[in-house]
């Protein structure tokens, strides 16, 4: 009886002891896109002397992971313009001034992964 108990206990540890990393971006095959995607790392490094708060955001567009830069400073006025990139750094969609409503309907914000402030 004791052997059965230990066998069940070990199986339970194996089954419930493993957990999926929720931070992994499966289609990009990375956990930290700012460090593991070279093109995104370059974008991050290019954001210097930010007089307005500028953020790199991760979102979903048509069930795909996208990254984009946006002015997230409530004090700074700017013209709305967003370019969505996929995991490879290819442009997926561009939203120009006047297209904020379409952007709001089509893009789901997942996370603010970097903010530049000076």
MMTF fields as JSON, N, C-alpha, C and O atoms, coordinates in Angstrom:
{
  "mmtfVersion": "1.0.0",
  "mmtfProducer": "UNKNOWN",
  "numBonds": 471,
  "numAtoms": 472,
  "numGroups": 118,
  "numChains": 1,
  "numModels": 1,
  "chainsPerModel": [1],
  "groupsPerChain": [118],
  "chainIdList": ["A"],
  "bondAtomList": [4, 2, 8, 6, 12, 10, 16, 14, 20, 18, 24, 22, 28, 26, 32, 30, 36, 34, 40, 38, 44, 42, 48, 46, 52, 50, 56, 54, 60, 58, 64, 62, 68, 66, 72, 70, 76, 74, 80, 78, 84, 82, 88, 86, 92, 90, 96, 94, 100, 98, 104, 102, 108, 106, 112, 110, 116, 114, 120, 118, 124, 122, 128, 126, 132, 130, 136, 134, 140, 138, 144, 142, 148, 146, 152, 150, 156, 154, 160, 158, 164, 162, 168, 166, 172, 170, 176, 174, 180, 178, 184, 182, 188, 186, 192, 190, 196, 194, 200, 198, 204, 202, 208, 206, 212, 210, 216, 214, 220, 218, 224, 222, 228, 226, 232, 230, 236, 234, 240, 238, 244, 242, 248, 246, 252, 250, 256, 254, 260, 258, 264, 262, 268, 266, 272, 270, 276, 274, 280, 278, 284, 282, 288, 286, 292, 290, 296, 294, 300, 298, 304, 302, 308, 306, 312, 310, 316, 314, 320, 318, 324, 322, 328, 326, 332, 330, 336, 334, 340, 338, 344, 342, 348, 346, 352, 350, 356, 354, 360, 358, 364, 362, 368, 366, 372, 370, 376, 374, 380, 378, 384, 382, 388, 386, 392, 390, 396, 394, 400, 398, 404, 402, 408, 406, 412, 410, 416, 414, 420, 418, 424, 422, 428, 426, 432, 430, 436, 434, 440, 438, 444, 442, 448, 446, 452, 450, 456, 454, 460, 458, 464, 462, 468, 466],
  "bondOrderList": [1, 1, 1, 1, 1, 1, 1, 1, 1, 1, 1, 1, 1, 1, 1, 1, 1, 1, 1, 1, 1, 1, 1, 1, 1, 1, 1, 1, 1, 1, 1, 1, 1, 1, 1, 1, 1, 1, 1, 1, 1, 1, 1, 1, 1, 1, 1, 1, 1, 1, 1, 1, 1, 1, 1, 1, 1, 1, 1, 1, 1, 1, 1, 1, 1, 1, 1, 1, 1, 1, 1, 1, 1, 1, 1, 1, 1, 1, 1, 1, 1, 1, 1, 1, 1, 1, 1, 1, 1, 1, 1, 1, 1, 1, 1, 1, 1, 1, 1, 1, 1, 1, 1, 1, 1, 1, 1, 1, 1, 1, 1, 1, 1, 1, 1, 1, 1],
  "groupList": [{"groupName": "UNK", "atomNameList": ["N", "CA", "C", "O"], "elementList": ["N", "C", "C", "O"], "formalChargeList": [0, 0, 0, 0], "bondAtomList": [1, 0, 2, 1, 3, 2], "bondOrderList": [1, 1, 2], "singleLetterCode": "X", "chemCompType": "L-PEPTIDE LINKING"}],
  "groupTypeList": [0, 0, 0, 0, 0, 0, 0, 0, 0, 0, 0, 0, 0, 0, 0, 0, 0, 0, 0, 0, 0, 0, 0, 0, 0, 0, 0, 0, 0, 0, 0, 0, 0, 0, 0, 0, 0, 0, 0, 0, 0, 0, 0, 0, 0, 0, 0, 0, 0, 0, 0, 0, 0, 0, 0, 0, 0, 0, 0, 0, 0, 0, 0, 0, 0, 0, 0, 0, 0, 0, 0, 0, 0, 0, 0, 0, 0, 0, 0, 0, 0, 0, 0, 0, 0, 0, 0, 0, 0, 0, 0, 0, 0, 0, 0, 0, 0, 0, 0, 0, 0, 0, 0, 0, 0, 0, 0, 0, 0, 0, 0, 0, 0, 0, 0, 0, 0, 0],
  "groupIdList": [1, 2, 3, 4, 5, 6, 7, 8, 9, 10, 11, 12, 13, 14, 15, 16, 17, 18, 19, 20, 21, 22, 23, 24, 25, 26, 27, 28, 29, 30, 31, 32, 33, 34, 35, 36, 37, 38, 39, 40, 41, 42, 43, 44, 45, 46, 47, 48, 49, 50, 51, 52, 53, 54, 55, 56, 57, 58, 59, 60, 61, 62, 63, 64, 65, 66, 67, 68, 69, 70, 71, 72, 73, 74, 75, 76, 77, 78, 79, 80, 81, 82, 83, 84, 85, 86, 87, 88, 89, 90, 91, 92, 93, 94, 95, 96, 97, 98, 99, 100, 101, 102, 103, 104, 105, 106, 107, 108, 109, 110, 111, 112, 113, 114, 115, 116, 117, 118],
  "secStructList": [7, 2, 2, 2, 2, 2, 2, 2, 2, 2, 2, 2, 2, 2, 2, 2, 2, 7, 7, 7, 7, 6, 6, 7, 5, 6, 6, 6, 6, 5, 1, 7, 2, 2, 2, 2, 7, 2, 2, 2, 2, 2, 2, 2, 2, 2, 7, 7, 1, 7, 1, 1, 7, 3, 3, 3, 3, 3, 3, 3, 3, 6, 6, 3, 3, 3, 3, 3, 3, 3, 3, 7, 7, 6, 6, 7, 7, 7, 7, 7, 7, 3, 3, 3, 3, 7, 6, 6, 1, 7, 3, 3, 3, 3, 3, 7, 6, 6, 7, 2, 2, 2, 2, 2, 2, 2, 3, 3, 3, 3, 3, 3, 3, 3, 3, 3, 7, 7],
  "xCoordList": [0.812, 0.0, 0.865, 0.565, 1.939, 2.846, 3.476, 3.661, 3.806, 4.392, 3.41, 3.812, 2.142, 1.125, 1.012, 0.924, 1.017, 0.932, 2.117, 1.926, 3.321, 4.505, 4.466, 4.882, 3.977, 3.87, 2.895, 3.177, 1.751, 0.767, 1.34, 1.142, 2.043, 2.652, 3.676, 3.677, 4.536, 5.56, 4.896, 5.313, 3.888, 3.173, 2.519, 2.521, 1.968, 1.358, 2.384, 2.113, 3.552, 4.621, 5.043, 5.258, 5.155, 5.567, 4.512, 4.829, 3.254, 2.183, 1.918, 1.714, 1.923, 1.565, 2.779, 2.631, 3.962, 5.165, 5.683, 6.463, 5.261, 5.697, 4.692, 3.482, 5.198, 4.296, 4.79, 5.992, 3.854, 4.17, 4.555, 3.904, 5.609, 6.013, 5.064, 5.082, 4.245, 3.25, 3.874, 3.201, 5.143, 5.809, 6.394, 6.831, 6.405, 6.959, 6.016, 4.799, 6.588, 5.817, 6.058, 7.075, 5.117, 5.351, 5.73, 6.675, 5.013, 5.307, 6.657, 7.247, 7.149, 8.473, 9.546, 10.733, 9.134, 10.05, 11.045, 12.23, 10.536, 11.37, 10.615, 9.385, 11.371, 10.784, 10.958, 10.093, 12.071, 12.35, 12.61, 13.752, 11.56, 11.726, 12.705, 13.358, 12.826, 13.748, 15.208, 16.051, 15.508, 16.884, 17.122, 18.24, 16.073, 16.25, 15.93, 16.359, 15.198, 14.93, 15.861, 15.664, 16.868, 17.904, 17.327, 17.753, 16.38, 15.808, 15.084, 15.133, 14.404, 13.682, 14.656, 14.409, 15.745, 16.799, 17.389, 17.679, 17.566, 18.07, 17.079, 17.476, 15.791, 14.765, 14.84, 14.822, 14.923, 15.019, 16.241, 16.148, 17.377, 18.617, 18.597, 19.341, 17.755, 17.66, 16.815, 16.864, 16.044, 15.215, 16.06, 16.212, 16.603, 17.424, 16.946, 16.294, 17.272, 16.894, 15.4, 15.014, 14.589, 13.138, 12.583, 12.44, 12.283, 11.684, 10.23, 9.679, 9.613, 8.274, 8.418, 9.329, 7.525, 7.559, 7.15, 6.033, 8.062, 7.83, 7.931, 8.859, 6.982, 6.972, 7.005, 6.493, 7.62, 7.529, 6.461, 6.562, 5.444, 4.303, 4.201, 4.586, 3.675, 3.391, 1.884, 1.181, 1.39, -0.048, -0.405, 0.46, -1.704, -2.231, -2.947, -3.746, -2.655, -3.339, -3.695, -2.811, -4.978, -5.452, -4.833, -4.343, -4.869, -4.383, -2.871, -2.377, -2.142, -0.683, -0.043, -0.601, 1.119, 1.871, 2.515, 3.132, 2.366, 2.986, 3.645, 3.328, 4.566, 5.253, 5.118, 5.083, 5.043, 4.932, 5.37, 5.405, 5.702, 6.131, 4.988, 4.3, 4.807, 3.739, 4.132, 4.792, 3.709, 3.862, 2.861, 1.652, 3.362, 2.489, 2.527, 2.128, 3.008, 3.095, 1.813, 1.523, 1.039, -0.222, -0.043, -0.996, 1.166, 1.419, 1.871, 1.698, 2.446, 2.969, 1.925, 1.321, 1.728, 0.863, 1.697, 2.837, 1.122, 1.814, 0.77, -0.4, 1.207, 0.339, 0.301, 1.345, -0.885, -1.036, -0.432, -0.781, 0.472, 1.071, 1.656, 2.528, 1.182, 1.644, 1.981, 1.224, 3.13, 3.544, 3.652, 4.364, 2.946, 2.998, 4.044, 4.075, 4.905, 5.917, 5.651, 5.167, 5.96, 5.854, 7.158, 8.044, 7.269, 8.454, 9.75, 10.831, 9.643, 10.833, 11.193, 12.205, 10.367, 10.618, 9.999, 10.267, 9.172, 8.494, 7.239, 6.537, 6.961, 5.778, 4.533, 4.41, 3.612, 2.353, 1.241, 0.41, 1.242, 0.181, 0.69, 1.464, 0.24, 0.582, -0.712, -1.58, -0.824, -1.968, -1.49, -0.566, -2.126, -1.736, -2.689, -3.706, -2.359, -3.259, -4.69, -4.916, -5.636, -7.034, -7.518, -8.702, -6.618, -6.993, -6.971, -6.857, -7.079, -7.022, -8.172, -7.972, -9.365, -10.51, -10.275, -10.592, -9.729, -9.426, -8.371, -8.496, -7.339, -6.298, -6.924, -6.62, -7.793, -8.42, -9.249, -9.322, -9.864, -10.7, -9.886, -10.277, -8.76, -8.016, -6.832, -6.402, -6.3, -5.105, -5.445, -6.024, -5.073, -5.259, -3.903, -2.95, -3.818, -2.582, -2.39, -3.292, -1.212, -0.874, 0.024, -0.218, 1.07, 2.028, 2.869, 3.167, 3.238, 4.228, 5.567, 5.835, 6.402, 7.633, 8.845, 9.892, 8.705, 9.811, 9.272, 8.423, 9.768, 9.406, 10.676, 11.505, 10.809, 11.94, 11.482, 10.554, 12.129, 11.853, 13.181, 14.099, 13.271, 14.491, 14.109, 14.981],
  "yCoordList": [-1.191, 0.0, 1.269, 2.267, 1.172, 2.307, 2.624, 3.794, 1.595, 1.799, 2.513, 3.374, 2.167, 2.817, 4.284, 5.155, 4.547, 5.939, 6.754, 7.859, 6.23, 6.947, 7.138, 8.182, 6.152, 6.257, 7.374, 8.174, 7.421, 8.482, 9.841, 10.828, 9.89, 11.136, 11.664, 12.85, 10.781, 11.17, 11.629, 12.63, 10.923, 11.318, 12.685, 13.503, 12.929, 14.234, 15.35, 16.428, 15.109, 16.111, 16.422, 17.58, 15.389, 15.584, 16.36, 17.3, 15.959, 16.604, 18.043, 18.922, 18.275, 19.601, 20.465, 21.656, 19.892, 20.648, 21.462, 22.396, 21.119, 21.846, 22.934, 22.712, 24.095, 25.172, 25.843, 25.927, 26.315, 27.004, 28.442, 29.098, 28.925, 30.308, 31.195, 31.184, 31.955, 32.798, 33.996, 34.661, 34.281, 35.425, 35.102, 36.003, 33.841, 33.457, 33.896, 33.748, 34.43, 34.808, 33.7, 33.704, 32.744, 31.553, 31.845, 31.248, 32.752, 32.972, 33.649, 33.542, 34.346, 34.963, 34.036, 34.224, 33.043, 32.104, 32.809, 32.476, 33.8, 34.545, 34.79, 34.766, 35.025, 35.407, 36.904, 37.54, 37.461, 38.879, 39.518, 39.559, 40.016, 40.528, 41.692, 41.846, 42.506, 43.648, 43.22, 43.954, 42.062, 41.579, 40.511, 40.361, 39.767, 38.627, 38.934, 38.197, 39.988, 40.397, 41.565, 42.679, 41.297, 42.303, 43.607, 44.684, 43.53, 44.743, 45.579, 46.809, 44.909, 45.629, 46.225, 47.293, 45.531, 46.049, 47.324, 48.274, 47.343, 48.544, 49.699, 50.844, 49.394, 50.436, 51.01, 52.227, 50.14, 50.581, 51.464, 52.527, 51.033, 51.794, 53.129, 54.045, 53.241, 54.503, 55.544, 56.733, 55.089, 56.021, 56.647, 56.072, 57.821, 58.534, 59.975, 60.487, 60.607, 62.004, 62.225, 63.15, 61.392, 61.479, 62.615, 62.481, 63.71, 64.823, 64.521, 65.038, 63.698, 63.168, 61.67, 61.029, 61.123, 59.696, 58.906, 59.047, 58.081, 57.243, 55.792, 55.428, 54.965, 53.572, 52.618, 52.913, 51.463, 50.344, 49.432, 48.975, 49.178, 48.41, 47.091, 46.983, 46.099, 44.802, 44.662, 44.954, 44.215, 44.065, 42.902, 42.16, 42.756, 41.761, 42.473, 43.381, 42.055, 42.553, 41.336, 40.631, 41.092, 39.924, 38.628, 37.801, 38.475, 37.259, 37.057, 35.964, 38.081, 37.989, 38.986, 40.051, 38.636, 39.534, 40.623, 40.346, 41.86, 43.004, 43.897, 43.849, 44.706, 45.688, 47.042, 47.138, 48.093, 49.435, 50.466, 50.208, 51.644, 52.772, 53.773, 54.026, 54.331, 55.318, 56.341, 56.019, 57.574, 58.614, 58.3, 58.31, 58.022, 57.682, 58.756, 58.52, 59.927, 61.044, 61.865, 62.457, 61.91, 62.656, 64.164, 64.873, 64.663, 66.094, 66.554, 67.72, 65.645, 65.999, 65.781, 64.713, 66.786, 66.652, 66.139, 66.56, 65.238, 64.744, 64.311, 64.123, 64.158, 63.682, 62.164, 61.521, 61.592, 60.136, 59.484, 59.825, 58.549, 57.762, 56.51, 56.6, 55.344, 54.077, 53.116, 52.965, 52.469, 51.423, 50.127, 50.068, 49.095, 47.79, 46.925, 46.834, 46.286, 45.367, 43.973, 43.815, 42.968, 41.592, 41.189, 42.02, 39.93, 39.439, 39.586, 39.649, 39.641, 39.778, 41.223, 41.498, 42.15, 43.564, 44.046, 45.162, 43.207, 43.595, 44.398, 44.093, 45.418, 46.246, 45.438, 44.868, 45.405, 44.683, 45.648, 45.338, 46.822, 47.812, 49.169, 49.275, 50.197, 51.57, 52.351, 52.363, 53.0, 53.867, 55.311, 55.707, 56.076, 57.474, 58.388, 57.934, 59.685, 60.624, 60.471, 60.349, 60.483, 60.322, 58.88, 58.617, 57.944, 56.533, 55.956, 54.743, 56.83, 56.363, 55.414, 54.43, 55.685, 54.813, 53.402, 52.419, 53.302, 51.987, 51.273, 50.081, 52.003, 51.44, 50.904, 49.788, 51.693, 51.299, 50.031, 49.24, 49.827, 48.648, 47.419, 46.292, 47.632, 46.509, 46.03, 44.885, 46.885, 46.527, 46.416, 47.327, 45.283, 45.064, 45.23, 44.521, 46.154, 46.361, 45.203, 44.859, 44.611, 43.512, 44.003, 43.701, 44.766, 45.174, 46.353, 46.484, 47.187, 48.241, 47.62, 47.41, 47.326, 46.594, 47.496, 47.04, 48.781, 49.717, 51.137, 51.454, 51.98, 53.399, 54.24, 54.039, 55.175, 56.105, 57.425, 58.058, 57.829, 59.125, 59.742, 59.049, 61.051, 61.758, 62.97, 63.707],
  "zCoordList": [0.0, 0.0, 0.0, -0.655, 0.761, 0.865, -0.494, -0.828, -1.279, -2.597, -3.524, -4.307, -3.442, -4.273, -3.897, -4.763, -2.596, -2.133, -2.654, -3.162, -2.536, -3.017, -4.533, -5.037, -5.25, -6.702, -7.087, -7.98, -6.409, -6.664, -6.278, -6.987, -5.162, -4.697, -5.708, -6.039, -6.191, -7.171, -8.472, -9.055, -8.923, -10.15, -9.971, -10.891, -8.803, -8.516, -8.542, -9.072, -7.979, -8.017, -9.446, -9.806, -10.241, -11.628, -12.402, -13.13, -12.238, -12.996, -12.563, -13.401, -11.268, -10.769, -10.448, -10.175, -10.475, -10.166, -11.334, -11.144, -12.532, -13.713, -14.019, -13.979, -14.319, -14.688, -15.951, -16.203, -16.73, -17.968, -17.644, -16.831, -18.278, -18.093, -18.883, -20.114, -18.19, -18.84, -19.549, -20.335, -19.286, -19.895, -21.266, -21.983, -21.629, -22.916, -24.031, -23.923, -25.089, -26.269, -27.29, -27.983, -27.386, -28.21, -29.661, -30.177, -30.328, -31.75, -31.959, -33.034, -30.935, -31.027, -30.469, -30.736, -29.7, -29.061, -28.14, -28.113, -27.377, -26.44, -25.138, -25.105, -24.07, -22.799, -22.55, -21.948, -23.013, -22.825, -24.191, -24.649, -24.84, -26.204, -26.305, -27.337, -25.277, -25.336, -25.391, -25.908, -24.873, -24.893, -25.953, -26.446, -26.305, -27.206, -28.666, -29.553, -28.927, -30.312, -30.633, -30.149, -31.449, -31.724, -32.261, -31.844, -33.165, -33.753, -32.699, -32.741, -31.745, -30.701, -29.68, -29.119, -29.454, -28.575, -29.166, -28.439, -30.488, -31.164, -31.047, -30.831, -31.189, -31.031, -29.617, -29.431, -28.642, -27.237, -27.037, -26.422, -27.551, -27.375, -28.111, -27.76, -29.12, -29.862, -29.12, -29.436, -28.138, -27.365, -26.26, -25.182, -26.536, -25.554, -25.459, -26.369, -24.369, -24.137, -24.39, -25.105, -23.812, -24.001, -23.138, -21.923, -23.782, -23.036, -22.727, -21.755, -23.537, -23.271, -23.012, -23.535, -22.212, -21.908, -23.153, -23.65, -23.646, -24.814, -24.364, -23.643, -24.787, -24.351, -25.527, -26.607, -25.294, -26.218, -25.638, -24.499, -26.435, -25.975, -26.722, -27.886, -26.031, -26.647, -26.713, -25.745, -27.855, -27.998, -28.89, -29.358, -29.117, -30.041, -31.169, -30.941, -32.381, -33.575, -34.413, -34.899, -34.581, -35.341, -34.826, -35.595, -33.512, -32.838, -32.937, -32.662, -33.321, -33.415, -32.452, -32.189, -31.935, -31.068, -31.91, -32.938, -31.463, -32.138, -31.097, -29.908, -31.581, -30.743, -31.416, -32.643, -30.599, -31.162, -30.141, -28.938, -30.657, -29.82, -29.759, -30.748, -28.577, -28.427, -27.364, -26.376, -27.596, -26.588, -25.482, -25.714, -24.279, -23.155, -22.077, -20.937, -22.446, -21.511, -21.588, -22.628, -20.501, -20.542, -20.662, -20.984, -20.408, -20.458, -21.842, -22.198, -22.617, -23.941, -25.026, -25.121, -25.823, -26.986, -28.152, -28.349, -28.91, -30.098, -31.111, -30.78, -32.335, -33.402, -33.313, -33.196, -33.368, -33.297, -34.539, -35.67, -34.307, -35.382, -34.749, -33.885, -35.173, -34.599, -35.726, -36.685, -35.591, -36.521, -35.719, -34.716, -36.163, -35.513, -36.205, -37.432, -35.4, -35.915, -35.385, -34.264, -36.175, -35.7, -35.01, -34.81, -34.655, -33.932, -34.721, -34.136, -36.049, -36.894, -37.183, -37.827, -36.707, -36.976, -38.278, -38.722, -38.891, -40.125, -39.794, -38.83, -40.591, -40.372, -40.707, -41.791, -39.745, -39.903, -40.307, -41.161, -39.678, -39.914, -39.455, -38.503, -40.152, -39.774, -39.585, -40.458, -38.438, -38.152, -38.215, -37.505, -39.063, -39.272, -38.517, -37.993, -38.461, -37.786, -38.317, -39.521, -37.392, -37.758, -37.697, -37.905, -37.417, -37.373, -35.954, -35.772, -34.958, -33.573, -33.256, -32.545, -33.765, -33.494, -34.038, -33.368, -35.232, -35.812, -34.964, -34.682, -34.562, -33.691, -32.406, -31.985, -31.783, -30.513, -30.648, -29.707, -31.785, -32.012, -32.397, -32.092, -33.065, -33.639, -32.806, -32.951, -31.937, -31.184, -29.699, -29.107, -29.116, -27.688, -26.997, -27.32, -26.06, -25.302, -24.335, -23.572, -24.378, -23.473, -22.348, -21.179, -22.7, -21.675, -22.152, -23.339, -21.222, -21.471, -21.085, -19.902, -22.068, -21.783, -21.58, -21.122, -21.923, -21.688, -21.752, -22.585, -20.873, -20.89, -20.792, -19.905, -21.712, -21.718, -21.117, -21.621, -20.053, -19.444, -19.049, -18.611, -19.21, -18.776, -17.987, -17.527]
}
